[in-house]
């Protein structure tokens, strides 16, 4: 099965997961805490099972990493040529706050790169897709699939998106180097999607994220013509070390912004 053939079944899987999440979202739900002190709800687990079962049906031989499963050892993972990585409910804090800014994320990693990514937004029923060879598009219930791409100019002020729940001093220092900007707090992988569709210019991330937080949305951004780079300018890659924590990174809307970042804002930490 080639990448394009995976899009339809994956879109159905995330849609099913999104509907299950909304059933819980619209009810009185219990919040528990995982060992790392992050929140967990029944919606995270229900979405996890729907996605894992769906992936096993369509690609039974491809291994799966999920936020809601124990992580396989690096000795095992380093043997994989390709694998799925999923975040069944990205933005659990936003889910708990009931602000709608949470997503369902599925990515296919091959040779350390995110080649296919699906980001579904349950509240709006929009699905962002990035697929090598196809580009990036957005699906919605009331419209035909629409191609999306990053903005190709430097806007003044720069449109910057930042985490709604994880702002810190490093971001403030970064922003102090920019003369004119508008900062929009956004939850979950939606920040990537805003850049992919041309609605934002830069997403700088200083602080911990895991590979399941970024993989699907990175595929969307890159297939839309954007870049996801570590602070040193190298691409953000996957499954290269024992832990799966990402370094600090920046998502930018074009080569022009890459130059802008490297030349002017590289010494912000």
C-alpha positions as CSV (number, residue, x, y, z in Angstrom):
1,X,0.0,0.0,0.0
2,X,1.5,3.4,-1.0
3,X,1.2,6.5,1.0
4,X,-1.8,7.9,-1.0
5,X,-3.8,4.7,-0.4
6,X,-3.4,5.2,3.3
7,X,-5.1,8.6,3.5
8,X,-8.7,7.5,3.2
9,X,-8.6,4.8,5.9
10,X,-6.5,7.1,8.2
11,X,-9.1,9.9,7.8
12,X,-11.8,7.5,8.8
13,X,-9.8,6.3,11.8
14,X,-9.2,9.8,13.1
15,X,-12.8,10.8,12.4
16,X,-14.0,7.8,14.5
17,X,-11.6,8.7,17.3
18,X,-12.7,12.3,17.2
19,X,-16.3,11.4,17.6
20,X,-15.5,9.2,20.6
21,X,-13.5,12.0,22.1
22,X,-16.4,14.5,21.7
23,X,-18.8,12.1,23.4
24,X,-16.7,12.4,26.5
25,X,-15.9,16.1,26.0
26,X,-19.6,16.8,26.1
27,X,-20.1,14.9,29.4
28,X,-18.8,15.1,33.0
29,X,-15.5,13.3,32.8
30,X,-12.9,12.3,35.3
31,X,-9.4,13.5,35.1
32,X,-6.5,11.4,36.5
33,X,-2.8,11.9,36.6
34,X,-0.1,9.8,34.9
35,X,3.3,9.1,36.4
36,X,4.8,12.1,34.8
37,X,2.1,14.3,36.3
38,X,0.4,15.0,33.0
39,X,-3.4,14.7,32.9
40,X,-5.2,11.7,31.5
41,X,-8.9,11.2,30.6
42,X,-11.1,8.5,29.4
43,X,-11.0,10.2,26.0
44,X,-7.2,9.7,25.7
45,X,-7.6,6.0,26.2
46,X,-10.7,5.5,24.0
47,X,-9.0,7.3,21.2
48,X,-5.8,5.3,21.7
49,X,-7.7,2.0,21.3
50,X,-9.6,3.1,18.2
51,X,-6.5,4.3,16.5
52,X,-4.3,1.3,17.4
53,X,-7.0,-1.2,16.4
54,X,-7.5,0.7,13.1
55,X,-3.8,0.8,12.3
56,X,-3.4,-2.9,13.0
57,X,-6.2,-3.6,10.5
58,X,-4.8,-1.6,7.6
59,X,-1.0,-2.2,8.3
60,X,-0.6,-5.2,10.6
61,X,3.1,-5.4,10.1
62,X,4.0,-1.8,11.0
63,X,4.9,-1.2,14.6
64,X,3.1,1.6,16.6
65,X,4.3,4.1,19.2
66,X,1.5,5.7,21.2
67,X,1.7,8.2,24.1
68,X,-0.7,5.8,26.0
69,X,1.5,2.7,25.7
70,X,4.9,1.9,27.3
71,X,7.7,3.0,25.0
72,X,9.6,0.2,23.3
73,X,13.3,0.0,23.9
74,X,15.7,1.8,21.6
75,X,17.3,-1.5,20.8
76,X,14.0,-2.6,19.4
77,X,13.0,0.7,17.8
78,X,16.3,1.3,16.0
79,X,15.6,-1.8,13.9
80,X,12.5,-0.3,12.5
81,X,12.5,1.0,8.9
82,X,9.1,2.6,9.4
83,X,6.6,2.9,12.2
84,X,3.4,4.7,13.2
85,X,3.6,7.3,16.0
86,X,0.3,8.6,17.5
87,X,-0.9,11.1,20.0
88,X,-4.5,10.0,20.6
89,X,-5.4,13.3,22.2
90,X,-2.9,16.1,21.8
91,X,-3.8,19.0,24.1
92,X,-5.4,17.2,27.0
93,X,-5.1,20.3,29.1
94,X,-7.1,22.2,26.5
95,X,-9.6,19.3,26.4
96,X,-10.1,19.7,30.2
97,X,-10.5,23.5,29.8
98,X,-13.0,22.8,27.1
99,X,-11.6,25.4,24.7
100,X,-11.7,23.1,21.7
101,X,-8.0,23.4,20.9
102,X,-7.1,19.7,20.9
103,X,-6.3,17.2,18.1
104,X,-5.8,13.6,17.1
105,X,-2.4,12.9,15.5
106,X,-1.1,10.0,13.4
107,X,2.2,10.0,11.6
108,X,4.1,7.5,9.6
109,X,7.9,7.7,10.1
110,X,10.2,6.3,7.6
111,X,14.0,6.6,7.9
112,X,13.7,9.1,10.7
113,X,11.4,11.5,8.8
114,X,7.6,12.1,9.0
115,X,6.4,11.3,5.5
116,X,2.7,11.1,6.2
117,X,0.8,13.0,8.9
118,X,-2.9,13.3,9.8
119,X,-4.1,16.0,12.3
120,X,-7.8,15.9,13.1
121,X,-9.6,18.6,15.0
122,X,-12.7,17.0,16.6
123,X,-14.5,20.2,17.5
124,X,-14.4,21.5,13.9
125,X,-14.2,18.1,12.2
126,X,-11.3,19.5,10.1
127,X,-8.5,17.1,9.1
128,X,-5.1,18.4,8.0
129,X,-3.1,16.0,5.8
130,X,0.5,16.1,4.8
131,X,1.7,13.3,2.4
132,X,5.0,13.1,0.5
133,X,4.1,13.1,-3.2
134,X,0.7,14.7,-2.6
135,X,1.4,17.9,-0.6
136,X,-0.8,19.2,2.1
137,X,-4.5,19.6,2.2
138,X,-7.4,20.2,4.6
139,X,-10.6,18.2,4.7
140,X,-13.9,19.5,6.2
141,X,-17.4,18.0,6.2
142,X,-18.9,20.8,4.1
143,X,-16.1,21.3,1.5
144,X,-14.1,19.5,-1.1
145,X,-10.4,18.8,-0.1
146,X,-8.5,22.0,-0.3
147,X,-4.7,22.3,-1.0
148,X,-2.9,24.4,1.6
149,X,0.5,26.0,1.7
150,X,2.6,28.3,3.9
151,X,2.7,32.0,3.4
152,X,5.6,33.0,1.2
153,X,6.2,36.6,2.4
154,X,7.5,38.3,5.5
155,X,4.5,39.8,7.3
156,X,4.8,42.9,9.4
157,X,4.0,42.4,12.2
158,X,5.1,38.8,12.3
159,X,2.3,36.4,13.2
160,X,3.7,34.2,16.0
161,X,1.9,31.3,17.6
162,X,2.8,30.0,21.0
163,X,1.7,27.4,23.5
164,X,-1.4,28.3,25.4
165,X,-0.3,26.1,28.4
166,X,3.5,26.2,28.3
167,X,4.8,29.7,27.9
168,X,8.2,30.3,29.6
169,X,11.1,32.7,29.9
170,X,12.8,31.4,26.8
171,X,9.9,32.4,24.6
172,X,9.8,35.8,26.2
173,X,13.5,36.2,25.4
174,X,12.9,35.1,21.8
175,X,10.1,37.6,21.4
176,X,12.2,40.4,22.8
177,X,14.5,40.1,19.8
178,X,11.6,40.8,17.4
179,X,10.6,44.4,16.7
180,X,7.0,43.9,15.7
181,X,4.9,40.9,16.2
182,X,1.4,39.6,17.1
183,X,1.4,36.6,19.5
184,X,-1.5,34.2,19.4
185,X,-1.7,31.5,22.1
186,X,-2.9,28.2,20.6
187,X,-3.2,24.7,22.1
188,X,-1.9,21.4,20.7
189,X,-0.6,20.7,17.2
190,X,-3.0,23.4,15.8
191,X,0.0,25.8,16.0
192,X,1.7,23.8,13.2
193,X,-1.5,23.7,11.2
194,X,-1.9,27.5,11.3
195,X,1.5,27.9,9.7
196,X,0.8,25.1,7.1
197,X,-2.4,27.0,6.0
198,X,-0.7,30.4,5.9
199,X,-2.5,31.9,8.9
200,X,0.7,32.2,11.0
201,X,4.4,32.7,10.3
202,X,6.5,31.3,13.2
203,X,6.0,28.8,16.0
204,X,9.1,28.8,18.4
205,X,9.0,26.0,20.9
206,X,11.3,26.2,24.0
207,X,10.6,23.5,26.4
208,X,9.8,19.8,26.5
209,X,7.7,18.1,23.8
210,X,7.7,14.4,22.7
211,X,8.0,13.0,19.2
212,X,4.3,12.0,19.2
213,X,3.4,15.7,19.9
214,X,5.1,16.9,16.7
215,X,5.4,14.1,14.1
216,X,2.0,14.3,12.3
217,X,1.9,18.1,12.3
218,X,5.5,18.3,11.0
219,X,4.5,16.2,8.0
220,X,1.6,18.7,7.3
221,X,3.9,21.7,7.6
222,X,6.7,20.3,5.5
223,X,4.4,19.1,2.8
224,X,2.8,22.6,2.8
225,X,6.3,24.1,2.1
226,X,7.3,25.0,5.6
227,X,10.3,24.0,7.8
228,X,10.6,22.4,11.2
229,X,14.1,23.0,12.5
230,X,16.1,22.6,15.7
231,X,17.6,25.8,17.0
232,X,20.9,25.0,15.3
233,X,19.2,24.9,11.9
234,X,19.1,21.1,11.5
235,X,15.9,19.3,10.7
236,X,13.9,17.7,13.5
237,X,14.2,14.0,13.1
238,X,12.7,10.9,14.8
239,X,13.8,7.7,16.5
240,X,17.4,8.7,16.7
241,X,18.0,8.2,20.5
242,X,16.8,6.3,23.6
243,X,14.3,8.9,24.8
244,X,11.9,10.6,22.4
245,X,12.0,14.1,23.8
246,X,12.4,16.8,21.2
247,X,15.0,19.5,21.5
248,X,13.9,23.1,21.2
249,X,12.7,23.9,17.7
250,X,11.1,26.4,15.4
251,X,8.4,26.0,12.8
252,X,8.6,28.7,10.1
253,X,6.6,29.6,7.1
254,X,9.2,29.8,4.3
255,X,12.9,29.9,3.3
256,X,12.7,33.6,3.9
257,X,11.8,33.1,7.5
258,X,14.5,30.5,7.9
259,X,17.0,33.2,6.9
260,X,15.4,35.7,9.2
261,X,15.6,33.3,12.1
262,X,19.1,32.2,11.5
263,X,20.5,35.6,10.9
264,X,18.8,37.6,13.7
265,X,17.3,35.3,16.4
266,X,19.7,32.4,16.8
267,X,21.1,33.6,20.2
268,X,17.9,33.9,22.1
269,X,18.3,31.2,24.8
